[in-house]
Amino acid sequence: MTRVERNSMIAGIIGLALFVIGVLLEPRQALTSYVFAYATVFTIVLGALMQLMMSQVTGARWFTVMRRIALGISGAMPAVVVLALPLFIGVPAIYSWASPATLPHATQSLVERKVAWLNVPFFVVRGVVYLAAWVLIDGIVRHWSLQLDGLVGMAAADATRRMRRLSALGLVVVGLTMTFASFDWLMSLDPTWYSTVYGVYVFAGGFLAALGLIAVIGRVASRAGASLDGAVTPEHFGALGKLQLTFVIFWAYIAFSQFLIIWIGDIPLDSSWYVTRGSGSWGTLALIVVIGQFAIPFLVLLPRTTKRRPALMWLLGILLLVMHVLDVYWLVLPALHPTGIAFSWLDIATLLVVGGFATSFASRRARAVRALPVGDPYLAPSMRYSEP
Amino acid sequence: MREIRLLAEFDSATKLVAAVERLRQEKYHDLETYAPFDIPELDAALGLRRPRLGWFVLAVGIAGLAAAYGIQWWANVHSYPLNVGGRPVHAVPAFIPATFEGTVLAASLASFFGVLLVLRLPRLWSIEDEVPGFYRASIDRFWLAMHTFASEHDRAHAEQMLRESGALRTITRMGSEWQSVGRALVIAIALVVGVSACSDRIGQGFDWKRMRRQPRYQPYGSSRFFGDSMAMRTPPAGTVPREAAPPTFDTTAADATTLLRGGDRFHVFCAVCHGVAGNGNSVVGDNMRPTPPPALTSAPVVRLSATQLYAVITDGFGRMPAYAAQLTPADRWAVVTYVQMLQRGAPR
């Protein structure tokens, strides 16, 4: 058992104990915090899976040396599936649409019209479908990726081509299921509000955090004597930085599109979501996220030289991860505390549960995997990669 | 500035890189290389740094941002404030899309024109263009160019070193790029002045209508001047046209000049439909289906006499229009001669 594996396992167990106490003391707070923690983690894991498939579809050679890092992150998928359990068990406590009778009269009639979609059995069935799709796709990607280690020549080329085709299909499936999962698990926290771009927003944040995590692990793994020493160079960090810059802008673009349309429409039902999240301490948090997830990374990633410094990319990766946590916090918790941030010890405890167990499981799985995809025909060009 | 250019041709990239390294050791820094493909070692050998265009692009991008935001602010807040459904006049979120576009537009234009500026493009002419064989720099040869030498001795020394580095040949050229740039500038200014002299306000600034309304007769118009009220006059009896058609022409006795003239006219007027070889193969002919122009080498056409061919050209036949207006009688006979030559090998 490695140090990471053990420590994160301990963190998970401590978190779980606290979470159980929390559920007994204040179930609504504990379970809503759990939604926040769960959404933070599952978006990162899915982001890594998407980057895996995206690099296959686009034929990104620079990423081949870093692919096993993404594979390591997406290896947490089975843990993510198991960790979804409290979400399904806690539906009545988390989601107000599960008990429309308790809602104010005005919203009640609106929510009752959505009952065909928003009802507990269908919610659980959909959730099982999403999780099954993810674990299946992750399983196939992982299986084929590991199988490639033992192949050479034409067999390796064929396997790569097959993986590319699967990835194209997988991206569509994950894209759709992730959109619907974020509608179900996050957007329905405010059952009267809706935004069609919401799923893309959640994806963009998670994908960006996954790229940040890849940079963090990449930096740690490429230090002298580590598993990727000599394979991952500043050239690769430069390319990763470009991708991060793209998605920093993409995230800001999506976030702003959603905001602008609602702001300019100025319809109470739509804008109430932003009024809650834009006033008081929630507004301050929103500003922090905009600065930390857009302004700072944008300016840092703009020059060529900064992207090529592994240490700086490590720091930026940490920033992106922290901002992703705050971003999801800002999405989820106002549903419970509309008047302002009400920090709870359960926010940390739930993050320990989901983050700890997922990390522990992923690193345990990564132990059995080679640090580089040795059978990949593009590995040699990837190691030689130099930024244009 | 009149410059001396020393050019050297190499047959391998390795030799070129070695020559560049050697020259730079000897403090020759004004080097330019031409190669058919990218040579990564060459950048290091030439001591090329990364371009600093980024700063320029950033500055222009920020200027674009400020300009786009400024225009919107000026229009919506200062010049023409409108209350749109109670939204603030200074509506920051609504200004952002255009501000973003303005930034991107300015930055991309800056990088596009910045590259042209840094590379001094477009280059209409350079001394290298006049060196025979220089074009092989884009096929299989590697060229090195140097200019601005301190002295003739300096130049000779460089030439010596190029020879030692394995240059196939060295060439010294004199000239000035500024001459050609100056020439292009003069022409451009003249064009601008010339074009700007034309007014586009037809009928307003200049009286074009007066030119259109000249006193003249329209075809088939009536005339009050002549007794028979006809505007078009019949030529007096016995008038001979300046180009009278020779009634007959011995095509078999035609000289080479006639044949060449016939071929020339044939290619201009006939080949578009009947094909260059007269066999009816042409794009226009294909599009005239179901009644395509016949092959001039086909039996029915071959059987026609020279006079009949002449008549067809003069008056037209079927879908073929008359060519009397385009071809003088002598030219028509020349074309007939050429057509008969094409028909020589055809079965009768």
Boltz contact constraints between the chains, C-beta under 6 A:
constraints:
  - contact:
      token1: [A, 260]
      token2: [B, 93]
      max_distance: 6.0
  - contact:
      token1: [A, 263]
      token2: [B, 93]
      max_distance: 6.0
